[in-house]
Amino acid sequence: MSLLSLLYLDDHGVELVTNAVKHWCRARHVPMQSIQGQKAMGIAIDKVLAGESSPAALIEAIDSHIPGEVHKDPHG
């Protein structure tokens, strides 16, 4: 996944992706810049490009593709 994929989204799509990923990362105590955050961004972008428009569905898709419990970084 590349952030260049964001270029294919309209303003609403970019906002949808970033808000969903921010919410997912905040709830799991991981930085958006982490590997998990980058994976979450890629999953959300792919889903929005495929036509998904529900924030809850994006978060659910991220959860289903990033298995296991994510713990807070002790340095973050």
PDB file of N, CA, C and O in Angstrom:
ATOM      1  N   MET A   1       0.846  -1.175   0.000  1.00  0.00           N
ATOM      2  CA  MET A   1       0.000   0.000   0.000  1.00  0.00           C
ATOM      3  C   MET A   1       0.885   1.229   0.000  1.00  0.00           C
ATOM      4  O   MET A   1       1.910   1.288   0.680  1.00  0.00           O
ATOM      5  N   SER A   2       0.475   2.177  -0.757  1.00  0.00           N
ATOM      6  CA  SER A   2       1.177   3.440  -0.821  1.00  0.00           C
ATOM      7  C   SER A   2       0.195   4.558  -0.518  1.00  0.00           C
ATOM      8  O   SER A   2      -0.989   4.477  -0.848  1.00  0.00           O
ATOM      9  N   LEU A   3       0.708   5.596   0.115  1.00  0.00           N
ATOM     10  CA  LEU A   3      -0.160   6.742   0.353  1.00  0.00           C
ATOM     11  C   LEU A   3      -0.589   7.383  -0.955  1.00  0.00           C
ATOM     12  O   LEU A   3      -1.527   8.179  -0.983  1.00  0.00           O
ATOM     13  N   LEU A   4       0.096   7.037  -2.039  1.00  0.00           N
ATOM     14  CA  LEU A   4      -0.338   7.527  -3.346  1.00  0.00           C
ATOM     15  C   LEU A   4      -1.741   7.048  -3.672  1.00  0.00           C
ATOM     16  O   LEU A   4      -2.445   7.676  -4.462  1.00  0.00           O
ATOM     17  N   SER A   5      -2.153   5.940  -3.069  1.00  0.00           N
ATOM     18  CA  SER A   5      -3.516   5.436  -3.280  1.00  0.00           C
ATOM     19  C   SER A   5      -4.554   6.450  -2.832  1.00  0.00           C
ATOM     20  O   SER A   5      -5.679   6.447  -3.333  1.00  0.00           O
ATOM     21  N   LEU A   6      -4.192   7.313  -1.899  1.00  0.00           N
ATOM     22  CA  LEU A   6      -5.123   8.353  -1.450  1.00  0.00           C
ATOM     23  C   LEU A   6      -5.491   9.296  -2.592  1.00  0.00           C
ATOM     24  O   LEU A   6      -6.551   9.922  -2.565  1.00  0.00           O
ATOM     25  N   LEU A   7      -4.624   9.398  -3.590  1.00  0.00           N
ATOM     26  CA  LEU A   7      -4.910  10.278  -4.727  1.00  0.00           C
ATOM     27  C   LEU A   7      -6.136   9.830  -5.501  1.00  0.00           C
ATOM     28  O   LEU A   7      -6.762  10.631  -6.194  1.00  0.00           O
ATOM     29  N   TYR A   8      -6.479   8.566  -5.389  1.00  0.00           N
ATOM     30  CA  TYR A   8      -7.639   8.039  -6.114  1.00  0.00           C
ATOM     31  C   TYR A   8      -8.953   8.282  -5.373  1.00  0.00           C
ATOM     32  O   TYR A   8     -10.029   7.987  -5.895  1.00  0.00           O
ATOM     33  N   LEU A   9      -8.864   8.814  -4.169  1.00  0.00           N
ATOM     34  CA  LEU A   9     -10.062   9.087  -3.377  1.00  0.00           C
ATOM     35  C   LEU A   9     -10.450  10.552  -3.495  1.00  0.00           C
ATOM     36  O   LEU A   9      -9.594  11.425  -3.637  1.00  0.00           O
ATOM     37  N   ASP A  10     -11.754  10.812  -3.434  1.00  0.00           N
ATOM     38  CA  ASP A  10     -12.199  12.194  -3.368  1.00  0.00           C
ATOM     39  C   ASP A  10     -12.018  12.685  -1.930  1.00  0.00           C
ATOM     40  O   ASP A  10     -11.608  11.920  -1.057  1.00  0.00           O
ATOM     41  N   ASP A  11     -12.323  13.951  -1.690  1.00  0.00           N
ATOM     42  CA  ASP A  11     -12.123  14.527  -0.355  1.00  0.00           C
ATOM     43  C   ASP A  11     -12.875  13.756   0.717  1.00  0.00           C
ATOM     44  O   ASP A  11     -12.358  13.535   1.812  1.00  0.00           O
ATOM     45  N   HIS A  12     -14.102  13.347   0.397  1.00  0.00           N
ATOM     46  CA  HIS A  12     -14.896  12.587   1.363  1.00  0.00           C
ATOM     47  C   HIS A  12     -14.231  11.243   1.668  1.00  0.00           C
ATOM     48  O   HIS A  12     -14.198  10.819   2.823  1.00  0.00           O
ATOM     49  N   GLY A  13     -13.707  10.578   0.655  1.00  0.00           N
ATOM     50  CA  GLY A  13     -13.032   9.300   0.843  1.00  0.00           C
ATOM     51  C   GLY A  13     -11.787   9.430   1.706  1.00  0.00           C
ATOM     52  O   GLY A  13     -11.535   8.593   2.573  1.00  0.00           O
ATOM     53  N   VAL A  14     -11.005  10.483   1.467  1.00  0.00           N
ATOM     54  CA  VAL A  14      -9.801  10.718   2.272  1.00  0.00           C
ATOM     55  C   VAL A  14     -10.187  10.952   3.728  1.00  0.00           C
ATOM     56  O   VAL A  14      -9.560  10.414   4.641  1.00  0.00           O
ATOM     57  N   GLU A  15     -11.221  11.758   3.936  1.00  0.00           N
ATOM     58  CA  GLU A  15     -11.683  12.040   5.297  1.00  0.00           C
ATOM     59  C   GLU A  15     -12.209  10.770   5.968  1.00  0.00           C
ATOM     60  O   GLU A  15     -11.931  10.525   7.142  1.00  0.00           O
ATOM     61  N   LEU A  16     -12.962   9.969   5.228  1.00  0.00           N
ATOM     62  CA  LEU A  16     -13.504   8.716   5.740  1.00  0.00           C
ATOM     63  C   LEU A  16     -12.379   7.782   6.186  1.00  0.00           C
ATOM     64  O   LEU A  16     -12.424   7.228   7.284  1.00  0.00           O
ATOM     65  N   VAL A  17     -11.372   7.612   5.330  1.00  0.00           N
ATOM     66  CA  VAL A  17     -10.238   6.737   5.643  1.00  0.00           C
ATOM     67  C   VAL A  17      -9.470   7.252   6.847  1.00  0.00           C
ATOM     68  O   VAL A  17      -9.216   6.500   7.788  1.00  0.00           O
ATOM     69  N   THR A  18      -9.098   8.519   6.829  1.00  0.00           N
ATOM     70  CA  THR A  18      -8.272   9.035   7.924  1.00  0.00           C
ATOM     71  C   THR A  18      -9.017   9.003   9.254  1.00  0.00           C
ATOM     72  O   THR A  18      -8.426   8.674  10.282  1.00  0.00           O
ATOM     73  N   ASN A  19     -10.290   9.335   9.248  1.00  0.00           N
ATOM     74  CA  ASN A  19     -11.051   9.297  10.502  1.00  0.00           C
ATOM     75  C   ASN A  19     -11.183   7.874  11.038  1.00  0.00           C
ATOM     76  O   ASN A  19     -11.044   7.650  12.241  1.00  0.00           O
ATOM     77  N   ALA A  20     -11.449   6.908  10.153  1.00  0.00           N
ATOM     78  CA  ALA A  20     -11.586   5.515  10.589  1.00  0.00           C
ATOM     79  C   ALA A  20     -10.273   4.989  11.138  1.00  0.00           C
ATOM     80  O   ALA A  20     -10.252   4.318  12.170  1.00  0.00           O
ATOM     81  N   VAL A  21      -9.170   5.291  10.449  1.00  0.00           N
ATOM     82  CA  VAL A  21      -7.861   4.799  10.900  1.00  0.00           C
ATOM     83  C   VAL A  21      -7.449   5.494  12.198  1.00  0.00           C
ATOM     84  O   VAL A  21      -6.900   4.847  13.089  1.00  0.00           O
ATOM     85  N   LYS A  22      -7.701   6.788  12.319  1.00  0.00           N
ATOM     86  CA  LYS A  22      -7.406   7.493  13.575  1.00  0.00           C
ATOM     87  C   LYS A  22      -8.169   6.851  14.730  1.00  0.00           C
ATOM     88  O   LYS A  22      -7.611   6.602  15.798  1.00  0.00           O
ATOM     89  N   HIS A  23      -9.453   6.587  14.496  1.00  0.00           N
ATOM     90  CA  HIS A  23     -10.289   5.976  15.536  1.00  0.00           C
ATOM     91  C   HIS A  23      -9.748   4.598  15.904  1.00  0.00           C
ATOM     92  O   HIS A  23      -9.612   4.279  17.085  1.00  0.00           O
ATOM     93  N   TRP A  24      -9.436   3.776  14.891  1.00  0.00           N
ATOM     94  CA  TRP A  24      -8.934   2.427  15.123  1.00  0.00           C
ATOM     95  C   TRP A  24      -7.618   2.474  15.902  1.00  0.00           C
ATOM     96  O   TRP A  24      -7.438   1.737  16.872  1.00  0.00           O
ATOM     97  N   CYS A  25      -6.711   3.336  15.477  1.00  0.00           N
ATOM     98  CA  CYS A  25      -5.404   3.438  16.139  1.00  0.00           C
ATOM     99  C   CYS A  25      -5.546   3.949  17.574  1.00  0.00           C
ATOM    100  O   CYS A  25      -4.902   3.433  18.487  1.00  0.00           O
ATOM    101  N   ARG A  26      -6.381   4.952  17.766  1.00  0.00           N
ATOM    102  CA  ARG A  26      -6.577   5.507  19.107  1.00  0.00           C
ATOM    103  C   ARG A  26      -7.157   4.447  20.046  1.00  0.00           C
ATOM    104  O   ARG A  26      -6.717   4.325  21.189  1.00  0.00           O
ATOM    105  N   ALA A  27      -8.137   3.684  19.573  1.00  0.00           N
ATOM    106  CA  ALA A  27      -8.781   2.665  20.397  1.00  0.00           C
ATOM    107  C   ALA A  27      -7.820   1.535  20.760  1.00  0.00           C
ATOM    108  O   ALA A  27      -7.987   0.878  21.787  1.00  0.00           O
ATOM    109  N   ARG A  28      -6.816   1.312  19.915  1.00  0.00           N
ATOM    110  CA  ARG A  28      -5.866   0.220  20.146  1.00  0.00           C
ATOM    111  C   ARG A  28      -4.511   0.716  20.632  1.00  0.00           C
ATOM    112  O   ARG A  28      -3.573  -0.067  20.787  1.00  0.00           O
ATOM    113  N   HIS A  29      -4.413   2.007  20.868  1.00  0.00           N
ATOM    114  CA  HIS A  29      -3.195   2.622  21.405  1.00  0.00           C
ATOM    115  C   HIS A  29      -1.970   2.356  20.535  1.00  0.00           C
ATOM    116  O   HIS A  29      -0.899   2.014  21.036  1.00  0.00           O
ATOM    117  N   VAL A  30      -2.145   2.520  19.230  1.00  0.00           N
ATOM    118  CA  VAL A  30      -1.018   2.391  18.312  1.00  0.00           C
ATOM    119  C   VAL A  30      -0.914   3.676  17.483  1.00  0.00           C
ATOM    120  O   VAL A  30      -1.935   4.253  17.109  1.00  0.00           O
ATOM    121  N   PRO A  31       0.294   4.120  17.199  1.00  0.00           N
ATOM    122  CA  PRO A  31       0.455   5.311  16.361  1.00  0.00           C
ATOM    123  C   PRO A  31       0.063   5.027  14.913  1.00  0.00           C
ATOM    124  O   PRO A  31       0.251   3.917  14.415  1.00  0.00           O
ATOM    125  N   MET A  32      -0.478   6.031  14.249  1.00  0.00           N
ATOM    126  CA  MET A  32      -0.823   5.862  12.840  1.00  0.00           C
ATOM    127  C   MET A  32       0.419   5.570  12.002  1.00  0.00           C
ATOM    128  O   MET A  32       0.317   4.934  10.953  1.00  0.00           O
ATOM    129  N   GLN A  33       1.587   6.024  12.450  1.00  0.00           N
ATOM    130  CA  GLN A  33       2.819   5.823  11.700  1.00  0.00           C
ATOM    131  C   GLN A  33       3.433   4.445  11.931  1.00  0.00           C
ATOM    132  O   GLN A  33       4.427   4.097  11.293  1.00  0.00           O
ATOM    133  N   SER A  34       2.854   3.661  12.834  1.00  0.00           N
ATOM    134  CA  SER A  34       3.372   2.322  13.114  1.00  0.00           C
ATOM    135  C   SER A  34       3.050   1.381  11.964  1.00  0.00           C
ATOM    136  O   SER A  34       2.274   1.723  11.071  1.00  0.00           O
ATOM    137  N   ILE A  35       3.645   0.198  11.987  1.00  0.00           N
ATOM    138  CA  ILE A  35       3.353  -0.808  10.964  1.00  0.00           C
ATOM    139  C   ILE A  35       1.869  -1.140  10.964  1.00  0.00           C
ATOM    140  O   ILE A  35       1.258  -1.253   9.901  1.00  0.00           O
ATOM    141  N   GLN A  36       1.278  -1.298  12.161  1.00  0.00           N
ATOM    142  CA  GLN A  36      -0.149  -1.609  12.250  1.00  0.00           C
ATOM    143  C   GLN A  36      -0.985  -0.462  11.695  1.00  0.00           C
ATOM    144  O   GLN A  36      -1.986  -0.694  11.018  1.00  0.00           O
ATOM    145  N   GLY A  37      -0.580   0.771  11.979  1.00  0.00           N
ATOM    146  CA  GLY A  37      -1.303   1.931  11.473  1.00  0.00           C
ATOM    147  C   GLY A  37      -1.241   2.021   9.956  1.00  0.00           C
ATOM    148  O   GLY A  37      -2.228   2.366   9.305  1.00  0.00           O
ATOM    149  N   GLN A  38      -0.077   1.708   9.397  1.00  0.00           N
ATOM    150  CA  GLN A  38       0.077   1.714   7.944  1.00  0.00           C
ATOM    151  C   GLN A  38      -0.758   0.615   7.300  1.00  0.00           C
ATOM    152  O   GLN A  38      -1.361   0.824   6.248  1.00  0.00           O
ATOM    153  N   LYS A  39      -0.794  -0.566   7.936  1.00  0.00           N
ATOM    154  CA  LYS A  39      -1.629  -1.647   7.416  1.00  0.00           C
ATOM    155  C   LYS A  39      -3.104  -1.253   7.467  1.00  0.00           C
ATOM    156  O   LYS A  39      -3.858  -1.500   6.526  1.00  0.00           O
ATOM    157  N   ALA A  40      -3.500  -0.639   8.579  1.00  0.00           N
ATOM    158  CA  ALA A  40      -4.890  -0.194   8.722  1.00  0.00           C
ATOM    159  C   ALA A  40      -5.246   0.807   7.632  1.00  0.00           C
ATOM    160  O   ALA A  40      -6.343   0.757   7.076  1.00  0.00           O
ATOM    161  N   MET A  41      -4.332   1.706   7.327  1.00  0.00           N
ATOM    162  CA  MET A  41      -4.568   2.709   6.284  1.00  0.00           C
ATOM    163  C   MET A  41      -4.764   2.021   4.931  1.00  0.00           C
ATOM    164  O   MET A  41      -5.677   2.371   4.183  1.00  0.00           O
ATOM    165  N   GLY A  42      -3.926   1.063   4.623  1.00  0.00           N
ATOM    166  CA  GLY A  42      -4.049   0.348   3.352  1.00  0.00           C
ATOM    167  C   GLY A  42      -5.364  -0.392   3.224  1.00  0.00           C
ATOM    168  O   GLY A  42      -5.996  -0.372   2.168  1.00  0.00           O
ATOM    169  N   ILE A  43      -5.773  -1.043   4.292  1.00  0.00           N
ATOM    170  CA  ILE A  43      -7.038  -1.785   4.288  1.00  0.00           C
ATOM    171  C   ILE A  43      -8.205  -0.823   4.084  1.00  0.00           C
ATOM    172  O   ILE A  43      -9.104  -1.089   3.286  1.00  0.00           O
ATOM    173  N   ALA A  44      -8.186   0.292   4.807  1.00  0.00           N
ATOM    174  CA  ALA A  44      -9.275   1.262   4.694  1.00  0.00           C
ATOM    175  C   ALA A  44      -9.333   1.871   3.289  1.00  0.00           C
ATOM    176  O   ALA A  44     -10.418   2.046   2.733  1.00  0.00           O
ATOM    177  N   ILE A  45      -8.178   2.191   2.720  1.00  0.00           N
ATOM    178  CA  ILE A  45      -8.148   2.746   1.367  1.00  0.00           C
ATOM    179  C   ILE A  45      -8.739   1.743   0.376  1.00  0.00           C
ATOM    180  O   ILE A  45      -9.571   2.096  -0.459  1.00  0.00           O
ATOM    181  N   ASP A  46      -8.300   0.493   0.480  1.00  0.00           N
ATOM    182  CA  ASP A  46      -8.818  -0.534  -0.433  1.00  0.00           C
ATOM    183  C   ASP A  46     -10.328  -0.659  -0.328  1.00  0.00           C
ATOM    184  O   ASP A  46     -11.015  -0.780  -1.342  1.00  0.00           O
ATOM    185  N   LYS A  47     -10.846  -0.632   0.888  1.00  0.00           N
ATOM    186  CA  LYS A  47     -12.296  -0.775   1.092  1.00  0.00           C
ATOM    187  C   LYS A  47     -13.059   0.416   0.505  1.00  0.00           C
ATOM    188  O   LYS A  47     -14.097   0.233  -0.131  1.00  0.00           O
ATOM    189  N   VAL A  48     -12.554   1.623   0.715  1.00  0.00           N
ATOM    190  CA  VAL A  48     -13.237   2.801   0.180  1.00  0.00           C
ATOM    191  C   VAL A  48     -13.167   2.797  -1.349  1.00  0.00           C
ATOM    192  O   VAL A  48     -14.144   3.143  -2.014  1.00  0.00           O
ATOM    193  N   LEU A  49     -12.026   2.409  -1.905  1.00  0.00           N
ATOM    194  CA  LEU A  49     -11.921   2.313  -3.365  1.00  0.00           C
ATOM    195  C   LEU A  49     -12.889   1.275  -3.933  1.00  0.00           C
ATOM    196  O   LEU A  49     -13.330   1.383  -5.077  1.00  0.00           O
ATOM    197  N   ALA A  50     -13.215   0.264  -3.112  1.00  0.00           N
ATOM    198  CA  ALA A  50     -14.164  -0.775  -3.536  1.00  0.00           C
ATOM    199  C   ALA A  50     -15.615  -0.351  -3.318  1.00  0.00           C
ATOM    200  O   ALA A  50     -16.538  -1.089  -3.661  1.00  0.00           O
ATOM    201  N   GLY A  51     -15.815   0.845  -2.744  1.00  0.00           N
ATOM    202  CA  GLY A  51     -17.167   1.367  -2.602  1.00  0.00           C
ATOM    203  C   GLY A  51     -17.713   1.442  -1.196  1.00  0.00           C
ATOM    204  O   GLY A  51     -18.848   1.877  -1.003  1.00  0.00           O
ATOM    205  N   GLU A  52     -16.940   1.032  -0.207  1.00  0.00           N
ATOM    206  CA  GLU A  52     -17.415   1.082   1.188  1.00  0.00           C
ATOM    207  C   GLU A  52     -17.505   2.536   1.642  1.00  0.00           C
ATOM    208  O   GLU A  52     -16.615   3.338   1.357  1.00  0.00           O
ATOM    209  N   SER A  53     -18.580   2.869   2.347  1.00  0.00           N
ATOM    210  CA  SER A  53     -18.746   4.246   2.823  1.00  0.00           C
ATOM    211  C   SER A  53     -19.111   4.323   4.303  1.00  0.00           C
ATOM    212  O   SER A  53     -19.400   5.406   4.812  1.00  0.00           O
ATOM    213  N   SER A  54     -19.102   3.199   4.990  1.00  0.00           N
ATOM    214  CA  SER A  54     -19.452   3.173   6.405  1.00  0.00           C
ATOM    215  C   SER A  54     -18.191   3.153   7.263  1.00  0.00           C
ATOM    216  O   SER A  54     -17.365   2.251   7.119  1.00  0.00           O
ATOM    217  N   PRO A  55     -18.028   4.142   8.162  1.00  0.00           N
ATOM    218  CA  PRO A  55     -16.870   4.133   9.052  1.00  0.00           C
ATOM    219  C   PRO A  55     -16.801   2.857   9.896  1.00  0.00           C
ATOM    220  O   PRO A  55     -15.719   2.304  10.097  1.00  0.00           O
ATOM    221  N   ALA A  56     -17.936   2.395  10.381  1.00  0.00           N
ATOM    222  CA  ALA A  56     -17.952   1.185  11.211  1.00  0.00           C
ATOM    223  C   ALA A  56     -17.491  -0.033  10.401  1.00  0.00           C
ATOM    224  O   ALA A  56     -16.771  -0.890  10.915  1.00  0.00           O
ATOM    225  N   ALA A  57     -17.905  -0.103   9.145  1.00  0.00           N
ATOM    226  CA  ALA A  57     -17.489  -1.217   8.291  1.00  0.00           C
ATOM    227  C   ALA A  57     -15.995  -1.170   8.018  1.00  0.00           C
ATOM    228  O   ALA A  57     -15.347  -2.214   7.932  1.00  0.00           O
ATOM    229  N   LEU A  58     -15.438   0.035   7.880  1.00  0.00           N
ATOM    230  CA  LEU A  58     -13.993   0.157   7.686  1.00  0.00           C
ATOM    231  C   LEU A  58     -13.239  -0.351   8.906  1.00  0.00           C
ATOM    232  O   LEU A  58     -12.262  -1.089   8.779  1.00  0.00           O
ATOM    233  N   ILE A  59     -13.693   0.042  10.076  1.00  0.00           N
ATOM    234  CA  ILE A  59     -13.041  -0.400  11.311  1.00  0.00           C
ATOM    235  C   ILE A  59     -13.158  -1.908  11.464  1.00  0.00           C
ATOM    236  O   ILE A  59     -12.201  -2.566  11.873  1.00  0.00           O
ATOM    237  N   GLU A  60     -14.304  -2.452  11.146  1.00  0.00           N
ATOM    238  CA  GLU A  60     -14.503  -3.905  11.206  1.00  0.00           C
ATOM    239  C   GLU A  60     -13.565  -4.619  10.225  1.00  0.00           C
ATOM    240  O   GLU A  60     -12.992  -5.658  10.554  1.00  0.00           O
ATOM    241  N   ALA A  61     -13.416  -4.067   9.041  1.00  0.00           N
ATOM    242  CA  ALA A  61     -12.522  -4.667   8.040  1.00  0.00           C
ATOM    243  C   ALA A  61     -11.080  -4.635   8.525  1.00  0.00           C
ATOM    244  O   ALA A  61     -10.342  -5.605   8.348  1.00  0.00           O
ATOM    245  N   ILE A  62     -10.677  -3.534   9.129  1.00  0.00           N
ATOM    246  CA  ILE A  62      -9.315  -3.438   9.665  1.00  0.00           C
ATOM    247  C   ILE A  62      -9.119  -4.495  10.747  1.00  0.00           C
ATOM    248  O   ILE A  62      -8.112  -5.204  10.754  1.00  0.00           O
ATOM    249  N   ASP A  63     -10.079  -4.598  11.659  1.00  0.00           N
ATOM    250  CA  ASP A  63      -9.995  -5.605  12.728  1.00  0.00           C
ATOM    251  C   ASP A  63      -9.881  -7.020  12.173  1.00  0.00           C
ATOM    252  O   ASP A  63      -9.142  -7.844  12.712  1.00  0.00           O
ATOM    253  N   SER A  64     -10.608  -7.301  11.102  1.00  0.00           N
ATOM    254  CA  SER A  64     -10.596  -8.658  10.567  1.00  0.00           C
ATOM    255  C   SER A  64      -9.300  -8.984   9.828  1.00  0.00           C
ATOM    256  O   SER A  64      -8.957 -10.155   9.666  1.00  0.00           O
ATOM    257  N   HIS A  65      -8.577  -7.953   9.378  1.00  0.00           N
ATOM    258  CA  HIS A  65      -7.334  -8.177   8.639  1.00  0.00           C
ATOM    259  C   HIS A  65      -6.076  -8.039   9.506  1.00  0.00           C
ATOM    260  O   HIS A  65      -4.996  -8.467   9.098  1.00  0.00           O
ATOM    261  N   ILE A  66      -6.206  -7.458  10.674  1.00  0.00           N
ATOM    262  CA  ILE A  66      -5.057  -7.325  11.572  1.00  0.00           C
ATOM    263  C   ILE A  66      -5.383  -8.134  12.821  1.00  0.00           C
ATOM    264  O   ILE A  66      -5.979  -7.623  13.770  1.00  0.00           O
ATOM    265  N   PRO A  67      -4.983  -9.406  12.809  1.00  0.00           N
ATOM    266  CA  PRO A  67      -5.365 -10.314  13.896  1.00  0.00           C
ATOM    267  C   PRO A  67      -4.619 -10.029  15.193  1.00  0.00           C
ATOM    268  O   PRO A  67      -3.557  -9.408  15.216  1.00  0.00           O
ATOM    269  N   GLY A  68      -5.211 -10.499  16.239  1.00  0.00           N
ATOM    270  CA  GLY A  68      -4.576 -10.409  17.552  1.00  0.00           C
ATOM    271  C   GLY A  68      -4.776  -9.068  18.201  1.00  0.00           C
ATOM    272  O   GLY A  68      -5.164  -8.089  17.564  1.00  0.00           O
ATOM    273  N   GLU A  69      -4.504  -9.052  19.470  1.00  0.00           N
ATOM    274  CA  GLU A  69      -4.653  -7.834  20.252  1.00  0.00           C
ATOM    275  C   GLU A  69      -3.394  -7.004  20.117  1.00  0.00           C
ATOM    276  O   GLU A  69      -2.285  -7.526  20.229  1.00  0.00           O
ATOM    277  N   VAL A  70      -3.562  -5.707  19.875  1.00  0.00           N
ATOM    278  CA  VAL A  70      -2.437  -4.792  19.769  1.00  0.00           C
ATOM    279  C   VAL A  70      -2.283  -4.093  21.108  1.00  0.00           C
ATOM    280  O   VAL A  70      -3.250  -3.560  21.654  1.00  0.00           O
ATOM    281  N   HIS A  71      -1.082  -4.095  21.628  1.00  0.00           N
ATOM    282  CA  HIS A  71      -0.817  -3.474  22.928  1.00  0.00           C
ATOM    283  C   HIS A  71      -0.139  -2.142  22.743  1.00  0.00           C
ATOM    284  O   HIS A  71       0.520  -1.886  21.736  1.00  0.00           O
ATOM    285  N   LYS A  72      -0.315  -1.305  23.730  1.00  0.00           N
ATOM    286  CA  LYS A  72       0.280   0.021  23.682  1.00  0.00           C
ATOM    287  C   LYS A  72       1.802  -0.075  23.699  1.00  0.00           C
ATOM    288  O   LYS A  72       2.387  -0.856  24.450  1.00  0.00           O
ATOM    289  N   ASP A  73       2.418   0.730  22.862  1.00  0.00           N
ATOM    290  CA  ASP A  73       3.867   0.808  22.812  1.00  0.00           C
ATOM    291  C   ASP A  73       4.361   1.431  24.116  1.00  0.00           C
ATOM    292  O   ASP A  73       3.933   2.534  24.455  1.00  0.00           O
ATOM    293  N   PRO A  74       5.252   0.760  24.863  1.00  0.00           N
ATOM    294  CA  PRO A  74       5.718   1.309  26.129  1.00  0.00           C
ATOM    295  C   PRO A  74       6.511   2.591  25.952  1.00  0.00           C
ATOM    296  O   PRO A  74       6.713   3.323  26.921  1.00  0.00           O
ATOM    297  N   HIS A  75       6.969   2.884  24.735  1.00  0.00           N
ATOM    298  CA  HIS A  75       7.749   4.089  24.483  1.00  0.00           C
ATOM    299  C   HIS A  75       6.901   5.206  23.902  1.00  0.00           C
ATOM    300  O   HIS A  75       7.403   6.308  23.678  1.00  0.00           O
ATOM    301  N   GLY A  76       5.626   4.942  23.653  1.00  0.00           N
ATOM    302  CA  GLY A  76       4.809   5.915  22.937  1.00  0.00           C
ATOM    303  C   GLY A  76       3.798   6.562  23.751  1.00  0.00           C
ATOM    304  O   GLY A  76       3.049   7.402  23.253  1.00  0.00           O
TER     305      GLY A  76
END
